[in-house]
Amino acid sequence: MENSVLCEEAIKKHYRSIFLYCFSLLNGDEAEAEDCTQDVFLLLVKKTKQNELDYSKNIRGWLYAAAQRICKDYLKRRTKRKETVPFSLDEIEELPASDEIEEANFVFESLTDEEYNLLNRYYVTDCGNRIGLAQELHISVDTLYQRIRAIKNKAKRSNHE
C-alpha cells in the first residue's frame, strides 16, 4: 500500500486519540490541543512526503512520541510568553458580555466569507472526516491544516489590533 494512503489512514484512525493526548498534556486547553494535534499531523504528512517514515513500524507510537515533543515545546513557549507579560492576568477586569460579543464580531468581521465558512466547516466536521473535507475542497490535508492555522492567526492578529 502506498505511503500517502497509509498516512491518510493513520490520520483517520489516530486523530481523535492524539488530540485527547495533547488535551491532557496541555491541561485541558482545547485550542492549544488542536494546534498541537495539527502540528503532529503536519509533521506526519511532511515525513510521509519525504519518505522518512516506515509504515511497517509502529506509527501509533511515533505519533504519541511526536505529540509529546510538540506539546512539551508548546508548554515551554507558553511559559516564556507568560514571563514576558508585564502585568498579572488577575489585574485585567472582565469585559461585560456586550463587549465580549462586540469583540468576537470584530474578529469574525476581519475574515472573508470564504475564511469564515472554511473555519466553521472545519470545526463542525468530525476530526476523522477532515480528510473528506480536504478532498471535497480538492486540497491536501496538509493544506487544509495550513489554511486553518493562517485563518486563526489572522483572527488573533485582528483581535490584538
Buried (B, 14 or more C-beta within 10 A) or exposed (E): EEBEEBBBBBBBBBBEBBBEBBBEBBEEBEEBBBBBBBBBBBBBBEBBBEEEBEBEEEBEEBBBEBBBBBBEEBBEEEEEEEEEEEEEEEEEEEEEEEEEEEEEEEBBEBBEEEBBEBBEEBEEBEBEBBBEBBBEEEBBBBEBBBBBBEBBEBBEEBEEE
